Amino acid sequence: MDIFLYAFSVMYSPGPVNFMALNAGLTGQFRRSVGFFVGVGCALLVLFVLFGYTGEAIISQRVLPYISLVGGAYTLYLAYQIYTARTVVPQEREAPSATSQKTLTFWNGFLIQLLNPKGIMVVLPITSVMMPAAHISGLSIAAVSALLGIAGGGAPGVYSLLGAVAGRRITRESYFTVFNRLMGVALAVCAYFMFHTFYLHVRG
């Protein structure tokens, strides 16, 4: 139980993945972003299975700053894409659509979660401390990893759904432009912290 409580509290907290999903919901792309949610869940499944069976042998703490660097660059790219996107509301009372905004794909979700240090920091304590303490081994690791992957993919889905509910109540294009820019700035801030992690590693 403590494994799922810990994972839930971290996965469902604000972060680059959830910010992107929220923005997709706000701009009327909830259904078209399902692949993105699946990609996030699959990335977490891969990480949990990988670390669950190998521990920290694959990626040590010394490698995390370099993952932060790559993840920060990718997050900054996505931040620019969202910040500069233009949302078009076809008609009043219709659901908004982001005709010029790139739809989030499976690979967007898979890559950003795989390169997200927050995701790795969720996985490491669970696989290196909590699973052994709960005597989870063998095929049980794969089963628990699958459940955690599903829960992880549900986090951006929930954020996107909340954005979709709020988005249907808004019909002015200027509001969606503001939302896009706020989400873009939020992602840029996340990228800054990833770069800062790398900087501290190089400096120290």
C-alpha positions as CSV (number, residue, x, y, z in Angstrom):
1,M,0.0,0.0,0.0
2,D,2.8,2.4,0.8
3,I,4.2,1.9,-2.7
4,F,1.0,3.0,-4.4
5,L,0.5,5.9,-1.9
6,Y,4.0,7.2,-2.6
7,A,3.7,6.8,-6.4
8,F,0.3,8.4,-6.5
9,S,1.4,11.4,-4.5
10,V,4.4,12.1,-6.7
11,M,2.9,11.1,-10.1
12,Y,-0.2,13.3,-9.6
13,S,1.7,16.4,-8.5
14,P,2.3,19.2,-11.0
15,G,5.1,18.6,-13.4
16,P,6.0,18.9,-17.1
17,V,4.0,15.9,-18.2
18,N,0.9,16.9,-16.3
19,F,1.2,20.5,-17.5
20,M,1.3,19.4,-21.1
21,A,-1.8,17.2,-20.5
22,L,-3.7,20.0,-18.8
23,N,-3.0,22.3,-21.8
24,A,-4.2,19.6,-24.2
25,G,-7.4,19.4,-22.3
26,L,-7.9,23.1,-22.3
27,T,-7.4,23.3,-26.0
28,G,-9.9,20.6,-26.8
29,Q,-7.4,17.8,-27.5
30,F,-8.3,15.4,-24.7
31,R,-9.4,12.5,-27.0
32,R,-6.6,13.0,-29.5
33,S,-4.1,12.9,-26.7
34,V,-4.9,9.4,-25.4
35,G,-1.8,8.1,-27.1
36,F,0.2,10.6,-25.0
37,F,-1.2,9.2,-21.8
38,V,-0.4,5.6,-23.0
39,G,3.1,6.7,-23.8
40,V,3.6,8.1,-20.3
41,G,2.3,4.9,-18.8
42,C,4.5,2.7,-21.0
43,A,7.6,4.7,-20.2
44,L,7.0,4.2,-16.5
45,L,6.4,0.5,-17.1
46,V,9.7,0.2,-18.8
47,L,11.5,2.1,-15.9
48,F,9.8,0.1,-13.2
49,V,10.6,-3.2,-14.9
50,L,14.1,-2.2,-15.7
51,F,15.0,-0.9,-12.2
52,G,12.9,-3.6,-10.5
53,Y,15.0,-6.4,-11.9
54,T,18.4,-4.6,-12.1
55,G,18.3,-2.1,-9.2
56,E,20.5,1.0,-9.7
57,A,23.0,-0.9,-11.9
58,I,21.6,0.5,-15.1
59,I,21.4,4.2,-14.1
60,S,23.3,5.5,-11.2
61,Q,22.9,8.8,-9.4
62,R,25.9,10.1,-11.3
63,V,24.0,9.7,-14.6
64,L,20.8,11.5,-13.5
65,P,22.2,15.1,-14.1
66,Y,22.9,14.2,-17.8
67,I,19.4,12.8,-18.1
68,S,18.3,16.2,-16.6
69,L,20.2,18.0,-19.4
70,V,18.6,16.0,-22.2
71,G,15.2,16.1,-20.6
72,G,15.5,19.9,-20.0
73,A,16.3,20.4,-23.7
74,Y,13.3,18.3,-24.8
75,T,11.0,20.0,-22.3
76,L,12.1,23.4,-23.5
77,Y,11.4,22.5,-27.1
78,L,7.8,21.4,-26.1
79,A,7.4,24.6,-24.1
80,Y,8.2,26.6,-27.2
81,Q,5.7,24.6,-29.2
82,I,2.9,25.2,-26.7
83,Y,3.8,28.8,-26.1
84,T,3.6,29.7,-29.8
85,A,0.5,27.6,-30.6
86,R,-2.6,29.4,-31.7
87,T,-6.0,28.1,-30.7
88,V,-9.0,28.6,-32.9
89,V,-12.6,28.4,-31.6
90,P,-14.7,27.5,-34.6
91,Q,-18.1,28.6,-33.3
92,E,-19.7,29.7,-30.1
93,R,-20.8,26.9,-27.8
94,E,-18.7,24.4,-29.7
95,A,-15.8,22.6,-28.1
96,P,-12.5,24.5,-28.7
97,S,-10.0,23.1,-31.1
98,A,-6.3,23.8,-31.5
99,T,-6.0,23.5,-35.3
100,S,-2.5,24.8,-35.4
101,Q,-1.3,23.1,-32.3
102,K,0.5,19.8,-32.7
103,T,-1.4,16.9,-31.1
104,L,0.5,15.1,-28.3
105,T,1.5,11.7,-29.5
106,F,2.5,8.4,-27.9
107,W,6.2,9.1,-28.5
108,N,5.9,12.6,-27.0
109,G,4.6,11.0,-23.8
110,F,7.0,8.1,-23.9
111,L,10.1,10.3,-24.4
112,I,9.3,13.1,-22.0
113,Q,8.5,10.7,-19.2
114,L,11.6,8.6,-20.0
115,L,13.7,11.7,-19.8
116,N,11.9,13.2,-16.9
117,P,14.1,13.1,-13.7
118,K,11.0,13.3,-11.6
119,G,9.8,10.0,-13.1
120,I,13.2,8.3,-12.4
121,M,13.2,9.6,-8.8
122,V,9.7,8.1,-8.4
123,V,11.0,4.7,-9.7
124,L,14.3,4.4,-7.8
125,P,13.0,4.5,-4.2
126,I,10.2,2.1,-5.0
127,T,12.3,-0.4,-6.8
128,S,15.4,-0.2,-4.6
129,V,13.7,0.2,-1.1
130,M,10.0,-0.4,-1.1
131,M,9.7,-3.5,-3.3
132,P,12.4,-5.4,-1.5
133,A,10.9,-4.4,1.9
134,A,7.5,-5.7,0.7
135,H,9.2,-9.0,-0.5
136,I,8.1,-8.3,-4.1
137,S,10.2,-10.4,-6.5
138,G,10.0,-12.5,-9.6
139,L,6.9,-12.1,-11.6
140,S,5.4,-9.9,-8.9
141,I,7.7,-7.1,-10.0
142,A,6.2,-7.2,-13.5
143,A,2.7,-7.2,-12.1
144,V,3.3,-4.3,-9.7
145,S,5.1,-2.4,-12.4
146,A,2.2,-2.8,-14.8
147,L,-0.2,-1.4,-12.1
148,L,2.1,1.5,-11.4
149,G,2.4,2.2,-15.2
150,I,-1.3,2.3,-15.6
151,A,-1.6,4.7,-12.6
152,G,1.2,6.8,-14.1
153,G,-0.6,7.1,-17.4
154,G,-3.8,8.1,-15.6
155,A,-2.1,11.1,-14.0
156,P,-1.9,13.2,-17.3
157,G,-5.3,11.8,-18.3
158,V,-6.8,13.3,-15.1
159,Y,-5.1,16.6,-15.7
160,S,-6.3,16.7,-19.3
161,L,-9.8,15.8,-18.4
162,L,-9.9,18.6,-15.9
163,G,-8.6,20.9,-18.6
164,A,-11.3,19.7,-21.0
165,V,-14.1,20.4,-18.5
166,A,-12.8,23.9,-17.9
167,G,-12.1,24.4,-21.6
168,R,-15.8,23.8,-22.6
169,R,-16.8,26.7,-20.4
170,I,-14.5,29.1,-22.2
171,T,-15.2,30.2,-25.8
172,R,-12.9,33.3,-26.3
173,E,-9.7,32.6,-28.3
174,S,-7.7,35.1,-26.2
175,Y,-8.2,33.0,-23.1
176,F,-6.8,29.9,-24.7
177,T,-3.8,32.0,-26.0
178,V,-3.1,33.0,-22.4
179,F,-3.5,29.4,-21.2
180,N,-1.0,28.2,-23.9
181,R,1.5,30.8,-22.8
182,L,1.1,30.1,-19.1
183,M,1.6,26.4,-19.8
184,G,4.6,27.2,-22.0
185,V,6.2,29.3,-19.2
186,A,5.4,26.6,-16.7
187,L,7.2,24.0,-18.8
188,A,10.1,26.4,-19.3
189,V,10.4,26.7,-15.6
190,C,10.5,22.9,-15.3
191,A,13.2,22.8,-17.9
192,Y,15.2,25.4,-15.9
193,F,15.2,23.2,-12.9
194,M,16.4,20.3,-15.0
195,F,19.3,22.5,-16.4
196,H,20.0,23.7,-12.8
197,T,20.4,20.1,-11.7
198,F,23.0,19.5,-14.4
199,Y,24.8,22.8,-13.6
200,L,25.1,21.9,-9.9
201,H,26.6,18.6,-10.9
202,V,29.2,20.1,-13.2
203,R,30.0,22.9,-10.8
204,G,30.3,20.5,-7.8
